[in-house]
Amino acid sequence: MADTWDCVVVGGGAAGLSAALVLGRARRRTLVVDDGDQSNSPASGIGGLLGHDGRPPAELYEMGRRELAAYPSVEVGTGTVFGGQRTDDEFVLELGGGHAVRTRRVLLAIGMQYRPPEVRGLAELWGRSVFHCPFCHGWEVRDQPLAVLGDGDRAVHQALLLRNWSDDIVVLTDGPAAFTDDDRARLGAAGVTIDERPVAELASENGELAAVVFGDGQRLPRRGLLVATTLHQRSSLADDLGAARGDATPLAADPIDVDAFMRTTAVGVFAAGDVSAAMPQVASAIAAGSLAATAVVQSLSAEDYGLVAPEWRSHVNA
Ligand SMILES: Cc1cc2nc3c(=O)[nH]c(=O)nc-3n(C[C@H](O)[C@H](O)[C@H](O)COP(=O)(O)OP(=O)(O)OC[C@H]3O[C@@H](n4cnc5c(N)ncnc54)[C@H](O)[C@@H]3O)c2cc1C
């Protein structure tokens, strides 16, 4: 095992690369380990990122890696962190093949697994005309016939939100709807219709959504579909390191619990980006990574130089 790193950043998406930039500029020895599966990779462009609106995600990550090359204390490696544990005042992270690295701090920027509903034909359209976030992809399908696949409160919320982009919206409940009279009234008032027929598959043309196909074979032409999607931890890495999960949100089933400085409940372990976010977006991930990195530097400086830094929370797994 080589020398101890100041910080290993696990994950090289928006949050991890942003964190590494700040760590590198603070001259901290930083290793980024990334296995290259950023959640927005299927999307053709990043919607709503200032300065990069519409840029293909892979291009942004490549630009980020190029910027990091200017900072000699930062190394970016391709690989997977399979597990980790605390040993005294350090961490040992397992990289597979018998390799491991030692580090004083860990920053988890590992993203989340997005789970959309299982519908035939959805995977091919995911991140383009089938999407989980209207702020990311609504603009591209504005003024088109759109649909929301879902039921209950969340579907009402999504349909009324989607009204910002189109006045032709159908909620597909894929069976008998669970709406209250009030839900139906609000949807109706906004001009949103409800279709309860069971959904069989999504039909595409030239790689974009063309129609929703029902169980009876009938088709509803649509150009965009918003689907209720939930984010889940991709692995047990955070658990291994003792970082507790926070409360579920409507979007995230099991986000990592962090404080205002992106510190988890495990001393020395930080988390940023989708893995601990309430609002999964590239801009938020970049901001969170940046903030986490400043907190990492402060926590190392407290140890090295006596900097006064905020105490770690009391309910921690030291
Ligand atoms: C299809 C889709 C389209 C989207 N479109 C937009 C959009 O247009 N605009 C917008 O603002 N947001 C969009 N989002 C949301 C946005 O992509 C995320 O909020 C953002 O990318 C989160 O960044 P992150 O760094 O936290 O995670 P990610 O970008 O997912 O990066 C995490 C990285 O960590 C790696 N990793 C995970 N575990 C390990 C491990 N154990 N070892 C090593 N590496 C590991 C992964 O392989 C990945 O490279 C979209 C999301 C999806 C799913």
The ligand as an SDF file (V2000), in Angstrom:
LIG
                    3D

 53 58  0  0  0  0  0  0  0  0999 V2000
  -30.9320   10.1240  -17.1650 C   0  0  0  0  0  0  0  0  0  0  0  0
  -30.6210   11.3210  -16.3080 C   0  0  0  0  0  0  0  0  0  0  0  0
  -30.5640   12.5910  -16.8750 C   0  0  0  0  0  0  0  0  0  0  0  0
  -30.2690   13.6930  -16.0850 C   0  0  0  0  0  0  0  0  0  0  0  0
  -30.2560   14.9140  -16.6650 N   0  0  0  0  0  0  0  0  0  0  0  0
  -29.9270   15.9960  -15.9130 C   0  0  0  0  0  0  0  0  0  0  0  0
  -29.9030   17.2910  -16.5130 C   0  0  0  0  0  0  0  0  0  0  0  0
  -30.1700   17.4450  -17.7050 O   0  0  0  0  0  0  0  0  0  0  0  0
  -29.5830   18.3460  -15.7080 N   0  0  0  0  0  0  0  0  0  0  0  0
  -29.2910   18.2050  -14.3750 C   0  0  0  0  0  0  0  0  0  0  0  0
  -28.9800   19.1910  -13.7090 O   0  0  0  0  0  0  0  0  0  0  0  0
  -29.3280   16.9690  -13.8030 N   0  0  0  0  0  0  0  0  0  0  0  0
  -29.6270   15.8930  -14.5280 C   0  0  0  0  0  0  0  0  0  0  0  0
  -29.6810   14.6510  -13.9510 N   0  0  0  0  0  0  0  0  0  0  0  0
  -29.2990   14.5190  -12.5320 C   0  0  0  0  0  0  0  0  0  0  0  0
  -27.7700   14.5890  -12.4470 C   0  0  0  0  0  0  0  0  0  0  0  0
  -27.2150   13.7590  -13.4270 O   0  0  0  0  0  0  0  0  0  0  0  0
  -27.2490   14.1820  -11.0660 C   0  0  0  0  0  0  0  0  0  0  0  0
  -27.9050   14.9620  -10.0760 O   0  0  0  0  0  0  0  0  0  0  0  0
  -25.7440   14.4010  -10.9580 C   0  0  0  0  0  0  0  0  0  0  0  0
  -25.0850   13.8110  -12.0510 O   0  0  0  0  0  0  0  0  0  0  0  0
  -25.2230   13.8180   -9.6680 C   0  0  0  0  0  0  0  0  0  0  0  0
  -23.8210   13.8900   -9.6530 O   0  0  0  0  0  0  0  0  0  0  0  0
  -23.0060   12.9390   -8.6570 P   0  0  0  0  0  0  0  0  0  0  0  0
  -21.5680   13.3120   -8.8620 O   0  0  0  0  0  0  0  0  0  0  0  0
  -23.5770   12.9960   -7.3110 O   0  0  0  0  0  0  0  0  0  0  0  0
  -23.2880   11.4580   -9.1830 O   0  0  0  0  0  0  0  0  0  0  0  0
  -22.9150   10.7580  -10.5610 P   0  0  0  0  0  0  0  0  0  0  0  0
  -22.8480   11.7550  -11.6610 O   0  0  0  0  0  0  0  0  0  0  0  0
  -23.8390    9.6180  -10.7110 O   0  0  0  0  0  0  0  0  0  0  0  0
  -21.4230   10.2580  -10.3580 O   0  0  0  0  0  0  0  0  0  0  0  0
  -21.1010    9.2700   -9.4120 C   0  0  0  0  0  0  0  0  0  0  0  0
  -19.8550    8.5600   -9.9210 C   0  0  0  0  0  0  0  0  0  0  0  0
  -19.3850    7.6830   -8.8870 O   0  0  0  0  0  0  0  0  0  0  0  0
  -19.0430    6.4450   -9.4740 C   0  0  0  0  0  0  0  0  0  0  0  0
  -19.0860    5.4260   -8.4210 N   0  0  0  0  0  0  0  0  0  0  0  0
  -20.1570    4.9770   -7.7220 C   0  0  0  0  0  0  0  0  0  0  0  0
  -19.7790    4.0590   -6.8280 N   0  0  0  0  0  0  0  0  0  0  0  0
  -18.4430    3.9230   -6.9570 C   0  0  0  0  0  0  0  0  0  0  0  0
  -17.4840    3.1120   -6.3090 C   0  0  0  0  0  0  0  0  0  0  0  0
  -17.8290    2.2880   -5.3230 N   0  0  0  0  0  0  0  0  0  0  0  0
  -16.1920    3.1750   -6.7160 N   0  0  0  0  0  0  0  0  0  0  0  0
  -15.8220    4.0350   -7.7190 C   0  0  0  0  0  0  0  0  0  0  0  0
  -16.6950    4.8450   -8.3630 N   0  0  0  0  0  0  0  0  0  0  0  0
  -17.9940    4.7810   -7.9780 C   0  0  0  0  0  0  0  0  0  0  0  0
  -20.0600    6.2520  -10.5670 C   0  0  0  0  0  0  0  0  0  0  0  0
  -19.6210    5.2940  -11.5010 O   0  0  0  0  0  0  0  0  0  0  0  0
  -20.1300    7.6750  -11.1310 C   0  0  0  0  0  0  0  0  0  0  0  0
  -19.1450    7.8800  -12.1210 O   0  0  0  0  0  0  0  0  0  0  0  0
  -30.0030   13.5320  -14.6980 C   0  0  0  0  0  0  0  0  0  0  0  0
  -30.0510   12.2570  -14.1430 C   0  0  0  0  0  0  0  0  0  0  0  0
  -30.3620   11.1630  -14.9260 C   0  0  0  0  0  0  0  0  0  0  0  0
  -30.4340    9.8040  -14.2890 C   0  0  0  0  0  0  0  0  0  0  0  0
  1  2  1  0
  2  3  1  0
  2 52  2  0
  3  4  2  0
  4  5  1  0
  4 50  1  0
  5  6  2  0
  6  7  1  0
  6 13  1  0
  7  8  2  0
  7  9  1  0
  9 10  1  0
 10 11  2  0
 10 12  1  0
 12 13  2  0
 13 14  1  0
 14 15  1  0
 14 50  1  0
 15 16  1  0
 16 17  1  0
 16 18  1  0
 18 19  1  0
 18 20  1  0
 20 21  1  0
 20 22  1  0
 22 23  1  0
 23 24  1  0
 24 25  2  0
 24 26  1  0
 24 27  1  0
 27 28  1  0
 28 29  2  0
 28 30  1  0
 28 31  1  0
 31 32  1  0
 32 33  1  0
 33 34  1  0
 33 48  1  0
 34 35  1  0
 35 36  1  0
 35 46  1  0
 36 37  1  0
 36 45  1  0
 37 38  2  0
 38 39  1  0
 39 40  1  0
 39 45  2  0
 40 41  1  0
 40 42  2  0
 42 43  1  0
 43 44  2  0
 44 45  1  0
 46 47  1  0
 46 48  1  0
 48 49  1  0
 50 51  2  0
 51 52  1  0
 52 53  1  0
M  END
$$$$
